[in-house]
Amino acid sequence: MTTLADAGTGRAATSRIDRFGVVIAIFLIGALALPFATLRATRIASGTGLRLFEALPVTVTATVLVVLAAAIGVALSSRRPAVRLALGALALAALALAAGAAGAHLMPDDNPYARIAPASGFWVALFGASMLVTDASVRLKLGPAGRIVALAVTAALIAGLFASGAWSHLSIVAEYRNRADVFWREAINHVILAAGSLAAAIAIGLPLGILAYEVRAVRDPLINVLNIVQTIPSMALFGILIAPLGWIAMNVPGAHAIGIRGIGMAPAFLALFLYSLLPMVANTVVGLNGVSRAVVDAARGMGLTGRQRLFQVEMPLALPVLLTGIRIALVQNIGLATVAALIGGGGFGVFLFQGLGQTATDLILLGALPPVALAFAAAVVLDAVIEISGRGKA
Amino acid sequence: MKRDMIRTGTILRLLVFAALLAFLLAPDRFAGLLAPLTNNGAPAIYNQGTLLDLTLSHLVTVGLSTVAAAIVAIGLAIFVTRPAGAEFLALSRAIVNIGQTFPPVAVLALSVPIMGFGEGPTRMALFLYGLLPIFENTLVGLSTLPPAVVETASAMGMTGRQRLLKVELPLAMPLIIEGIRLSAVIGLATATIGSTVAAKGLGEVIVAGLLSNNLAFIVQGGVITGVLAVLISDGFEAVAHRMAKRRGATRQADPDGQQSGA
C-alpha cells in the first residue's frame, strides 16, 4: 500500500494516451508559436524574431514539421523506449540541422555583420525533444558502456556538424571564429584549473582521508573546517585568497618566479583545490568506513599487516565511493572554474563575462555552453566508471 | 564532553555574528583595520551604498528565490511520489541529475538574454537552480520512508492526504531542510556573481575592489559573504539536526549528497 508500490500499477492503469507524451507535445507544438531564429543587423543590435516558416525554405520547414509531428505521435502512442529514443534523436538532429539552415537562408548578401541565432522556439523544441530522449534512455536502462558510447556518438555528431560548416552562419560560430586561438587557450586554462586542482586535491585528500579514518580525533575537526570552506561562495574565496597570495608573491623569494600572484590563476587554483578537498576527504572516510568488518577481520586472520589490509583490501573495496568523491569534485570544479575569469584566472568564463559586459548574447553562450557540456560529459563518464568499479562488490 | 563542544561552537558563532553585525552597522569604525590593504589613499570601506543595504538586498534576493523554489520543488516531489504522477518519476530524477551538472554561473549567464540585466536573471537563476537540491532531497525523504510506518498509518485508517501531512512529510522534514540549506548556500554564492549582471548585492563590493584594484573592498566583500553563508548554513543544519533528534529518526546523509556553492 505504499505510494511507490501504487506507482507501478498506476502507469498500467492509465488510459492509452501517454500523459508524459502530452507534455512533450505541448512543448513541441508551443515551440512552433515562438520565433525559431533571430536576425540581428550587428552582433549587439536587438533582433527580429522569425518563426519557423519565415526562417527556413519551404522544403526544410516541411521536413522539420513532419519529423516533429512523428515525434509527437510516437510520444503520445508508443510505449516502446527504443522507438521513442529513435524519434527523439531524429527530432534533435532535425532541429540542429534546421538551425544551421536558417543561418544560411537568412544571411543577407549585403551585410556581412548580420548575425543569426537560434531563438526561443528552437530552445523550447530542443528541450522537449531532449526530454523525450532522456525519458526513453532512462527506460532503456543503458549499461555504463552503452552510455559512454552514446555520449561519444553525440559528441562526434556535434563535432561533425561544426566541421562540415553546417552551422557556419550561426552567430555563436562567428563569435568562435573571431577568437579561435584565444578560445582554445582558455579551454586549456579551464581544464588545467578544473582537473589540475582536482589532481592536487586527490594527492593531498586521500592521505588526509586515510588519516581522518584512522585517527578519530582528526576526523571531526578536519571535516568541519572543510565543510566551512565549501560553504564560502567562490567569488568570496577567490577574493579572500588574493590578499595572502599577493603578500607571498611580494615577500617570499622565488614565489613570484613559479607563478604565484595575488591575481590570476594562483588564487583560483588554490580555491578550487580547497573546494575539492571536502569531497575527497569525506568520501575516503565514508568509503573506508563502509568496508564490512568481516572482510577486514578475514584479511587480518590471513596475516595481512595494517598497510597490506589498507592497500589490498580496504582501498579497493572503497573505490566506488572514492570515485564518487572525484565525480562530485570534478563536476563542481568545471563549473567553478568559470568564475575564475573574474579574478583574471582565465577559462571559459573569460568569454562569458566579456559577453555580459558587451551584452553580446552569443559571446555569453560561447562562454557558458562549453563548461555545461564539459561538466555533463564528465558526469556521464565518471558515473559509468563508478558503476563498473562497483560491480561484484558488497 | 560532546555537549561542551557544541556550546563552544554556539558561542563562537554568536561572537562571529556579533562581529558581523557591528561591522555592518558601523563599518567606518573598522576603517583603520582595512586601511593597510589600500594604496594611494583609496577608501578602505565601500562607499557606493551602505554595506547594510547591500547585505539586506542580497538576503532578500536569496530568501525570496529559495522560498519560491522550496514551494515548487516540494510540490513537484510530492506529485511524482503519488500514483497520479508516477510516470514522471524516472524522468524528473534524470532531469535533476542532469540539471545539477549545470554550473550555477552558466544558468545565471543564460538567464540574461531572456530576462535582461538586473535582479531578474539572478532571481530566475537562483529559483531554477534552487529547485534541484530541494526536489532531490524531498524525493529521497519521501521514497525512503520505513515501510512499516507507512503501512501502520494506512492500517490506522488514514487517508492518503492525512498520511502525507501527518506521517510522510514530517518524517522527511530533516532531509527537506537539508535540501533547502544546500539551495540557500548555492543561492548566496550565485547571488554574489549576480552583481556582474547588475543585481544589487554583496558581489558589488568584490567587483568594485577588483576593478579599482582595492584589496580592502575585495576582503570586506569576501568576508561578509563568506561569514553570512557559513552562519546561514549552520542555522539550517541546527534546525535539521534538532528535528531529526526529536523524531528519533537519525538518517545519515549519503556520501554523494554534498553540493557546493557557485
Contacts between the chains, C-beta under 8 A, distances in Angstrom:
chain1	res1	chain2	res2	distance
A	1	B	150	7.4
A	1	B	151	6.2
A	1	B	154	4.8
A	2	B	145	7.7
A	2	B	147	5.7
A	2	B	150	5.0
A	2	B	151	7.2
A	3	B	81	5.4
A	3	B	82	6.1
A	3	B	83	6.8
A	3	B	142	7.7
A	3	B	150	7.6
A	3	B	160	7.8
A	3	B	168	7.9
A	4	B	81	6.8
A	4	B	86	7.8
A	4	B	143	5.8
A	6	B	83	4.1
A	6	B	86	7.3
A	7	B	81	7.8
A	7	B	83	5.9
A	7	B	86	3.3
A	7	B	89	6.6
A	8	B	86	7.5
A	9	B	83	7.7
A	10	B	83	3.8
A	10	B	84	7.1
A	10	B	86	4.8
A	10	B	87	7.6
A	11	B	86	5.9
A	11	B	87	5.2
A	14	B	87	7.2
A	18	B	87	7.6
A	19	B	87	6.2
A	20	B	87	5.4
A	20	B	88	6.4
A	20	B	91	6.8
A	120	B	114	7.8
A	131	B	91	6.7
A	131	B	95	7.5
A	134	B	91	6.4
A	134	B	94	5.0
A	134	B	95	6.8
A	134	B	98	7.1
A	135	B	90	7.0
A	135	B	91	4.5
A	135	B	94	7.3
A	137	B	94	7.6
A	138	B	90	4.7
A	138	B	91	6.5
A	138	B	93	7.6
A	138	B	94	4.9
A	139	B	90	6.8
A	228	B	230	5.4
A	230	B	258	7.1
A	230	B	260	4.9
A	230	B	261	7.2
A	231	B	185	5.6
A	231	B	226	7.8
A	231	B	229	4.9
A	231	B	230	5.0
A	231	B	233	4.7
A	231	B	260	7.8
A	231	B	261	6.9
A	232	B	225	7.6
A	232	B	226	4.1
A	232	B	229	6.0
A	232	B	230	6.8
A	232	B	261	7.0
A	233	B	188	5.8
A	233	B	189	3.4
A	233	B	192	4.7
A	233	B	225	5.1
A	233	B	226	6.7
A	233	B	229	5.7
A	233	B	261	4.9
A	233	B	262	6.9
A	234	B	189	5.9
A	234	B	192	7.9
A	234	B	193	7.8
A	234	B	261	5.6
A	234	B	262	6.0
A	235	B	189	7.2
A	235	B	192	4.5
A	235	B	193	5.8
A	235	B	203	5.8
A	235	B	206	5.5
A	235	B	222	7.4
A	235	B	225	7.3
A	236	B	189	7.9
A	236	B	192	6.4
A	236	B	206	7.0
A	236	B	221	7.0
A	236	B	222	3.9
A	236	B	223	7.4
A	236	B	225	4.1
A	236	B	226	4.4
A	236	B	229	7.6
A	237	B	222	7.0
A	237	B	226	6.9
A	238	B	222	7.8
A	239	B	206	4.9
A	239	B	209	7.0
A	239	B	210	7.6
A	239	B	218	4.1
A	239	B	219	6.8
A	239	B	221	6.3
A	239	B	222	3.6
A	240	B	218	7.7
A	240	B	219	6.4
A	240	B	222	4.2
A	240	B	223	6.6
A	240	B	226	6.7
A	242	B	215	6.7
A	242	B	218	5.8
A	243	B	37	6.7
A	243	B	215	5.6
A	243	B	218	7.4
A	243	B	219	5.7
A	246	B	215	7.2
A	262	B	215	7.9
A	275	B	260	6.0
A	278	B	258	6.7
A	278	B	260	7.8
A	279	B	258	6.4
A	282	B	255	7.0
A	282	B	258	6.9
A	283	B	255	5.3
A	283	B	256	7.9
A	286	B	255	4.2
A	287	B	255	7.3
A	321	B	255	5.4
A	324	B	255	6.1
A	324	B	256	4.8
A	325	B	255	7.5
A	327	B	256	7.6
A	328	B	256	6.1
A	328	B	258	6.6
A	328	B	259	7.7
A	331	B	100	7.8
A	331	B	101	5.3
A	332	B	259	7.6
A	332	B	260	5.4
A	334	B	103	6.9
A	335	B	102	7.6
A	335	B	103	2.7
A	335	B	104	6.8
A	335	B	105	6.6
A	335	B	106	7.1
A	335	B	262	7.0
A	336	B	103	7.3
A	336	B	105	8.0
A	336	B	260	7.8
A	336	B	261	7.8
A	336	B	262	7.1
A	338	B	103	5.5
A	338	B	105	5.0
A	338	B	106	6.6
A	339	B	105	5.5
A	339	B	193	6.3
A	339	B	262	7.0
A	342	B	193	7.8
A	342	B	196	7.1
A	342	B	207	7.5
A	342	B	210	6.6
A	343	B	210	6.5
A	349	B	105	7.3
A	352	B	105	7.3
A	352	B	106	7.5
A	352	B	109	5.1
A	353	B	196	6.2
A	355	B	109	7.4
A	356	B	109	6.4
A	356	B	112	6.4
A	356	B	196	5.9
A	356	B	197	5.9
A	359	B	117	7.7
A	361	B	112	7.8
A	361	B	113	4.3
A	364	B	109	5.1
A	364	B	110	7.2
A	364	B	112	6.4
A	364	B	113	6.7
A	365	B	110	7.5
A	367	B	109	7.0
A	368	B	105	7.9
A	368	B	106	4.2
A	368	B	109	4.7
A	368	B	110	5.5
A	369	B	106	7.7
A	371	B	103	5.4
A	371	B	106	5.9
A	372	B	101	7.6
A	372	B	102	5.5
A	372	B	103	6.7
A	372	B	106	5.2
A	375	B	101	4.5
A	375	B	102	7.0
A	375	B	103	6.2
A	376	B	98	6.8
A	376	B	101	4.9
A	376	B	102	7.9
A	378	B	101	7.7
A	379	B	97	7.8
A	379	B	101	4.5
